[in-house]
Amino acid sequence: MPDKSTASDIISWLFGIVVAVIGVVNVFWGNDMGFGIFLLLLSFIYFLPVNTILRKLTGFSIPKMGIVKIVLGIFIIWASLGVGELSDKIELMMNDLRK
């Protein structure tokens, strides 16, 4: 059974990838390029090498699965699904890819 650190690393990477994909969908298939770029930038928080670079540059780091990442993740999901109308943008993307 993987230890807690490995599990949180995997969750962090997976969530970062999901947020990056949501950002790409918003950039290219929607009317909200700024929101998509914002999500792409936020996704970097979930990639562990970025945390190491941040610690080296500023001396500050975000804990692997700290409350900041969890609250930010909830905000991202809420904003993407509710306000960002992600399902409509995915439908636009699928229609474009079928052509």
VEXLOPA-724872 format. One record per atom (N, C-alpha, C): x, y, z; residue in one letter. Coordinates in steps of 0.2 Angstrom, whole numbers, padded with zeros to 4 digits, always signed. Example, Ala and Ser with C-alpha at 12.3 -4.5 7.8 and 13.67 -1.06 7.14 Angstrom:
% VEXLOPA-724872
+0066-0028+0039A;+0062-0022+0039A;+0066-0016+0039A;+0064-0011+0035S;+0068-0005+0036S;+0064+0000+0039S;
This chain:
% VEXLOPA-724872
+0004-0006+0000M;+0000+0000+0000M;+0004+0006+0000M;+0003+0011-0005P;+0007+0017-0005P;+0007+0021+0001P;+0012+0024+0003D;+0012+0029+0009D;+0008+0035+0008D;+0006+0039+0013K;+0002+0045+0012K;+0005+0050+0008K;+0012+0051+0008S;+0015+0055+0004S;+0014+0054-0004S;+0015+0047-0005T;+0015+0045-0012T;+0008+0046-0015T;+0003+0045-0011A;-0004+0046-0013A;-0006+0053-0014A;-0004+0057-0010S;-0005+0065-0010S;-0001+0067-0016S;+0005+0065-0018D;+0008+0067-0024D;+0005+0065-0030D;+0002+0059-0030I;-0002+0057-0036I;-0008+0061-0037I;-0012+0062-0032I;-0018+0066-0032I;-0016+0073-0034I;-0011+0076-0032S;-0009+0083-0034S;-0007+0083-0041S;-0003+0079-0044W;-0002+0078-0051W;-0008+0078-0055W;-0012+0073-0053L;-0019+0072-0057L;-0023+0078-0057L;-0024+0081-0051F;-0028+0087-0051F;-0025+0093-0055F;-0018+0093-0055G;-0015+0098-0059G;-0016+0097-0066G;-0016+0091-0068I;-0017+0089-0075I;-0024+0091-0077I;-0029+0089-0073V;-0036+0090-0074V;-0037+0098-0075V;-0035+0102-0070V;-0035+0109-0071V;-0032+0112-0077V;-0026+0110-0079A;-0023+0112-0085A;-0027+0110-0091A;-0030+0105-0091V;-0035+0103-0097V;-0041+0107-0097V;-0044+0109-0091I;-0050+0113-0091I;-0047+0120-0093I;-0041+0122-0091G;-0039+0129-0094G;-0038+0129-0101G;-0036+0124-0104V;-0035+0123-0112V;-0042+0124-0115V;-0046+0120-0112V;-0053+0120-0115V;-0056+0127-0115V;-0055+0131-0109N;-0057+0137-0109N;-0054+0142-0114N;-0047+0141-0115V;-0044+0146-0119V;-0046+0145-0126V;-0047+0139-0129F;-0048+0138-0136F;-0055+0137-0138F;-0060+0135-0133W;-0067+0133-0135W;-0071+0137-0130W;-0071+0143-0130G;-0075+0147-0126G;-0074+0154-0127G;-0078+0158-0123N;-0077+0165-0124N;-0074+0168-0118N;-0070+0164-0115D;-0066+0167-0109D;-0059+0165-0109D;-0055+0167-0113M;-0048+0166-0114M;-0044+0168-0107M;-0046+0173-0104G;-0043+0175-0098G;-0044+0170-0093G;-0050+0168-0092F;-0051+0163-0087F;-0047+0156-0088F;-0047+0154-0094G;-0043+0148-0096G;-0035+0149-0094G;-0032+0155-0096I;-0025+0156-0094I;-0025+0157-0087I;-0029+0159-0083F;-0029+0160-0076F;-0029+0152-0073F;-0033+0148-0076L;-0033+0141-0073L;-0027+0137-0075L;-0024+0139-0081L;-0018+0136-0083L;-0012+0138-0078L;-0012+0144-0076L;-0007+0147-0071L;-0009+0143-0064L;-0015+0143-0062L;-0016+0140-0056L;-0015+0132-0056L;-0015+0129-0061S;-0013+0122-0061S;-0006+0121-0059S;-0002+0125-0061F;+0005+0124-0059F;+0006+0123-0051F;+0002+0126-0047I;+0002+0125-0040I;+0002+0118-0038I;-0001+0114-0042Y;-0002+0107-0040Y;+0004+0102-0043Y;+0008+0105-0047F;+0014+0101-0050F;+0020+0102-0045F;+0022+0097-0042L;+0027+0097-0037L;+0034+0100-0038L;+0036+0100-0044P;+0043+0104-0046P;+0042+0111-0045P;+0036+0114-0047V;+0035+0121-0046V;+0035+0123-0039V;+0033+0119-0034N;+0033+0120-0027N;+0041+0121-0025N;+0045+0116-0028T;+0052+0116-0026T;+0055+0123-0029T;+0053+0125-0035I;+0056+0131-0038I;+0054+0137-0033I;+0048+0137-0032L;+0045+0142-0027L;+0049+0143-0021L;+0050+0137-0018R;+0054+0137-0011R;+0061+0140-0012R;+0064+0138-0018K;+0071+0141-0019K;+0071+0148-0020K;+0066+0151-0024L;+0066+0158-0026L;+0064+0162-0020L;+0059+0160-0016T;+0056+0164-0011T;+0056+0162-0004T;+0058+0156-0003G;+0059+0153+0003G;+0052+0151+0006G;+0047+0152+0002F;+0040+0150+0004F;+0038+0144+0000F;+0034+0139+0003S;+0031+0134-0001S;+0024+0132+0001S;+0020+0129-0003I;+0014+0127-0002I;+0014+0120+0000I;+0011+0118+0006P;+0011+0111+0008P;+0008+0106+0003P;+0010+0100+0002K;+0008+0096-0003K;+0000+0095-0003K;-0003+0094+0002M;-0010+0094+0002M;-0013+0098+0008M;-0010+0104+0008G;-0013+0109+0013G;-0019+0112+0012G;-0022+0115+0017I;-0029+0118+0016I;-0029+0123+0010I;-0024+0126+0009V;-0024+0131+0003V;-0025+0127-0003V;-0022+0122-0005K;-0023+0118-0011K;-0030+0115-0011K;-0033+0113-0005I;-0039+0110-0005I;-0045+0115-0007I;-0044+0121-0003V;-0049+0126-0004V;-0049+0129-0011V;-0043+0130-0014L;-0042+0132-0021L;-0045+0127-0026L;-0044+0120-0024G;-0047+0115-0029G;-0054+0116-0029G;-0057+0117-0023I;-0065+0117-0023I;-0067+0123-0027I;-0063+0129-0026F;-0065+0135-0030F;-0064+0134-0037F;-0059+0130-0039I;-0058+0129-0047I;-0064+0125-0049I;-0065+0119-0046I;-0071+0115-0048I;-0077+0119-0048I;-0079+0123-0043W;-0085+0127-0043W;-0085+0132-0049W;-0080+0135-0050A;-0079+0140-0055A;-0080+0137-0062A;-0076+0132-0063S;-0076+0128-0070S;-0083+0125-0071S;-0086+0122-0067L;-0092+0118-0068L;-0098+0123-0068L;-0099+0128-0063G;-0104+0132-0063G;-0104+0138-0067G;-0099+0142-0065V;-0099+0149-0068V;-0096+0148-0075V;-0091+0144-0076G;-0087+0143-0082G;-0091+0139-0088G;-0096+0136-0086E;-0100+0132-0090E;-0096+0127-0094E;-0092+0123-0091L;-0087+0118-0094L;-0091+0113-0098L;-0097+0111-0096S;-0100+0106-0101S;-0102+0108-0107S;-0104+0115-0108D;-0105+0118-0114D;-0099+0119-0119D;-0093+0120-0115K;-0087+0121-0119K;-0084+0115-0121K;-0085+0109-0117I;-0083+0103-0120I;-0087+0100-0126I;-0094+0102-0126E;-0098+0100-0131E;-0096+0104-0138E;-0094+0111-0137L;-0091+0114-0143L;-0085+0111-0145L;-0080+0109-0140M;-0074+0106-0142M;-0075+0100-0146M;-0080+0095-0144M;-0081+0089-0147M;-0084+0090-0154M;-0088+0095-0155N;-0091+0097-0161N;-0086+0099-0166N;-0081+0103-0164D;-0076+0105-0168D;-0071+0100-0170D;-0070+0095-0165L;-0065+0089-0167L;-0068+0084-0172L;-0075+0084-0172R;-0078+0079-0176R;-0078+0082-0183R;-0078+0088-0185K;-0078+0091-0191K;-0072+0089-0195K;
